[in-house]
């Protein structure tokens, strides 16, 4: 929503840089948060959930080795 002011070219460039080829939505965040409200998440503690469409995945084995 906030990216709309930056124009369609910016959105297209950002989407292309994400492995899922789309920007995240409010619903993407909401579904992850909703999971923690279920009994299935009752044993999950102290986790950081990254909801980024795979954007932080290393591009190659060299990227892993350099980290």
C-alpha distances in whole Angstrom, upper triangle without the diagonal:
4,5,6,8,10,11,12,15,13,11,14,16,14,14,17,18,17,20,18,17,13,10,10,8,9,12,13,13,15,18,19,19,21,23,25,25,28,31,31,29,32,34,30,31,29,27,24,21,19,16,16,17,20,19,21,24,27,28,31,34,35,31,33,36,35,33
4,5,6,8,10,12,14,12,11,14,15,13,14,18,18,18,21,20,18,15,12,12,11,11,15,16,15,17,20,20,21,23,25,26,27,30,33,33,31,33,35,31,31,29,27,24,22,20,17,16,18,21,19,21,24,27,27,31,34,34,31,32,35,34,32
4,5,5,7,9,11,8,7,11,12,10,11,15,15,15,19,18,16,13,10,11,11,13,16,16,16,19,21,21,22,24,26,28,29,31,35,34,32,35,36,32,32,30,28,24,22,19,17,15,16,19,17,19,22,25,25,29,32,32,29,30,33,32,30
4,5,6,7,10,9,8,11,13,12,13,16,17,17,21,19,17,14,11,13,13,14,17,18,18,20,22,23,24,26,28,30,31,33,37,36,34,37,38,35,35,34,31,28,25,23,20,18,19,22,20,23,25,28,28,31,35,35,32,33,37,35,33
4,5,9,11,9,10,13,14,14,15,18,19,20,23,22,20,17,15,16,16,17,20,21,21,23,26,26,27,29,31,32,33,36,39,39,37,40,41,37,37,35,33,29,27,25,22,20,22,24,22,24,27,29,29,33,36,36,33,35,38,36,34
4,7,8,6,7,11,11,11,13,16,16,17,21,21,18,16,14,16,16,18,21,21,22,24,26,27,27,30,32,33,34,37,40,39,37,40,41,37,37,35,32,29,27,24,22,19,20,22,20,22,25,27,26,30,33,33,30,32,35,33,32
4,6,6,7,9,10,11,13,15,16,18,21,20,17,15,14,16,17,19,22,22,23,25,27,28,29,31,33,34,36,38,41,40,38,42,42,39,39,37,34,31,29,26,23,20,21,23,21,24,26,28,27,31,34,34,31,33,36,35,34
4,5,5,6,9,10,10,12,14,16,19,18,14,13,12,15,16,19,21,21,22,25,26,27,29,30,32,34,35,37,40,39,38,41,42,39,39,37,34,31,28,25,22,19,19,21,19,23,25,26,25,29,33,33,30,32,35,34,33
4,5,5,6,9,10,11,13,15,18,18,14,13,13,17,18,21,23,23,24,27,28,28,30,32,34,35,37,39,42,40,39,42,43,39,40,38,35,31,29,25,23,20,19,21,19,22,23,25,23,27,31,30,28,31,33,32,31
4,5,5,6,9,10,11,13,16,16,13,12,11,14,16,19,21,20,21,24,26,26,28,30,31,33,35,36,40,38,36,40,40,37,37,35,31,28,26,22,20,17,17,19,16,19,21,22,22,25,29,28,26,28,31,29,28
4,5,5,6,9,10,11,14,14,11,9,8,11,13,16,18,17,19,21,23,23,25,27,28,30,32,33,37,35,33,37,37,34,34,33,29,26,24,20,18,15,14,17,14,18,20,22,21,25,28,28,26,28,31,29,28
4,6,5,6,9,10,13,13,9,8,9,13,15,18,20,19,21,23,24,25,27,29,30,32,34,35,38,36,35,38,39,36,36,34,31,28,25,22,19,16,15,16,15,18,20,21,20,23,27,27,25,27,30,29,29
4,5,5,7,9,12,13,10,10,10,14,16,20,22,20,21,25,25,25,28,30,30,32,34,36,39,37,35,39,39,35,36,34,30,27,24,21,19,15,15,15,13,16,18,19,17,21,24,24,22,24,27,26,26
4,5,5,7,10,11,8,8,7,11,14,17,19,17,18,21,22,22,24,26,27,29,31,32,35,33,32,35,35,32,32,30,27,23,21,17,15,12,11,13,10,13,15,17,16,20,23,23,20,23,26,24,23
4,5,5,8,8,5,5,6,9,12,16,17,15,17,20,20,20,23,25,25,27,30,31,34,32,30,34,34,31,31,30,26,23,20,17,14,11,10,11,10,13,15,17,16,20,23,24,21,23,26,26,25
4,6,8,8,5,7,9,12,16,19,20,18,20,23,23,23,26,28,28,30,32,33,36,34,32,36,36,33,33,32,28,25,22,19,17,13,11,12,10,14,14,16,14,17,21,22,20,22,25,24,24
4,7,9,7,9,10,12,16,19,20,18,19,23,23,22,25,27,27,29,31,32,35,33,31,34,34,31,31,29,26,22,20,16,15,11,10,10,7,10,11,12,11,15,18,19,16,18,21,21,20
4,5,5,7,8,10,13,17,17,14,16,19,19,18,21,24,23,25,28,29,31,29,27,31,31,27,28,26,23,20,17,13,11,8,6,6,5,9,9,12,11,15,18,19,16,18,21,21,20
4,5,8,10,12,15,18,18,15,17,20,19,19,22,24,23,25,28,28,31,28,27,30,30,27,28,27,23,20,17,14,12,9,6,6,6,9,9,11,10,13,16,18,16,17,21,21,20
4,6,8,9,12,16,15,12,15,18,17,17,20,21,21,23,26,26,29,26,25,29,29,26,27,26,23,20,17,14,11,9,5,7,8,12,11,14,14,17,20,22,20,20,24,24,23
4,7,10,13,16,16,14,17,20,19,19,22,24,24,26,28,29,32,29,28,32,32,29,30,29,26,23,20,16,14,11,8,10,10,13,14,16,15,18,22,23,21,22,26,26,25
4,6,9,13,13,11,14,17,17,17,20,21,22,24,26,27,30,28,27,31,31,28,29,28,25,22,18,16,12,10,8,10,10,14,15,18,17,21,24,26,23,24,28,27,26
4,7,10,11,10,12,15,15,16,18,20,21,23,25,26,29,27,26,29,30,27,28,26,23,20,17,14,11,8,8,11,10,14,15,18,19,22,25,26,23,24,28,27,26
4,7,8,6,8,11,12,12,14,16,17,19,21,22,26,24,22,26,27,24,24,23,20,17,14,11,8,7,7,11,11,14,16,19,20,23,26,27,24,25,28,28,26
4,5,5,7,9,10,11,13,14,16,18,19,21,25,23,22,25,27,24,25,24,21,18,15,14,10,10,10,14,14,17,19,23,23,27,30,31,28,28,32,31,29
4,5,5,6,9,10,11,12,15,16,17,19,23,22,21,24,25,23,23,23,20,18,15,14,11,12,13,16,17,19,21,25,26,30,32,33,30,30,34,33,31
4,5,5,6,9,10,10,12,14,15,17,20,20,19,22,24,21,22,22,20,18,15,14,11,13,13,16,18,20,22,25,27,30,32,34,31,31,34,34,32
4,6,5,7,9,10,11,14,15,16,20,18,17,21,22,19,20,20,17,15,12,11,7,9,9,13,14,16,18,22,23,26,28,30,27,27,31,31,28
4,6,5,6,9,10,12,13,15,19,18,16,19,20,17,18,17,15,13,10,10,7,9,11,14,15,16,18,22,24,27,29,31,27,27,30,30,27
4,5,5,6,9,10,11,13,17,16,15,18,20,17,18,18,16,15,12,13,10,13,14,17,19,20,22,26,28,31,32,34,31,30,34,34,31
4,5,5,6,9,10,11,14,14,13,16,18,16,17,18,16,15,12,13,10,13,14,16,18,20,21,25,27,29,31,33,30,29,33,33,30
4,5,5,7,9,11,14,12,11,14,15,13,14,15,12,11,8,10,8,12,13,15,17,17,19,22,25,27,29,31,28,26,30,30,27
4,5,5,7,10,13,13,10,13,15,12,13,14,12,11,9,11,11,14,16,18,19,20,22,25,28,30,31,33,30,29,32,32,29
4,5,5,7,11,11,10,12,15,13,15,16,15,15,12,15,13,17,18,20,22,23,24,28,30,33,34,36,33,32,35,35,32
4,5,5,9,8,6,10,12,10,13,14,13,13,11,14,13,17,17,19,21,22,23,26,29,31,32,34,31,30,33,34,31
4,5,8,8,5,8,10,8,10,11,11,12,11,14,14,18,19,21,23,23,24,27,30,32,33,35,32,30,33,34,30
4,7,8,7,8,12,11,12,14,14,15,14,17,17,21,22,24,26,26,27,31,33,36,36,38,35,34,37,37,34
4,5,6,7,10,11,13,16,15,17,16,19,18,22,23,24,27,27,28,31,34,36,36,39,36,34,37,38,35
4,5,5,8,10,13,16,16,18,18,21,21,25,25,26,29,29,29,33,35,37,37,40,37,35,38,39,36
4,5,8,9,12,15,15,17,16,19,19,22,23,24,27,26,26,30,32,34,34,37,34,32,35,36,33
4,6,5,9,12,11,13,13,16,17,20,21,22,25,24,24,28,31,32,32,35,32,30,33,34,31
4,6,8,12,12,15,15,19,20,24,25,25,28,27,28,31,34,35,35,37,35,32,35,36,33
4,6,10,11,14,15,19,20,24,25,25,27,26,26,29,32,33,33,35,33,30,32,34,30
4,7,7,11,11,15,17,20,22,22,24,22,23,26,29,30,30,32,29,27,30,31,27
4,6,9,11,15,17,21,23,22,24,22,23,26,29,31,30,32,29,27,29,30,26
4,7,10,13,16,19,21,21,22,20,21,24,27,29,28,30,27,24,27,27,23
4,6,10,12,15,18,17,19,17,18,20,24,25,25,27,24,22,24,25,21
4,6,10,12,15,15,15,14,15,18,21,23,24,25,22,20,23,23,19
4,6,9,12,12,13,12,14,17,20,22,23,25,21,20,23,23,20
4,6,9,9,10,9,11,14,17,20,21,22,19,18,21,21,18
4,6,8,9,10,12,15,17,20,22,24,20,20,24,23,21
4,5,6,7,10,13,15,18,20,21,18,18,22,22,19
4,6,8,9,13,14,17,19,21,18,19,22,22,20
4,6,5,9,10,13,16,17,15,15,19,19,17
4,6,8,9,13,16,17,13,14,18,17,16
4,6,9,12,14,14,11,11,15,14,12
4,6,9,11,12,9,9,13,13,12
4,6,7,8,6,6,10,10,10
4,7,8,6,8,11,12,12
4,5,5,7,9,10,11
4,5,5,6,9,10
4,5,5,6,9
4,5,5,6
4,5,5
4,6
4
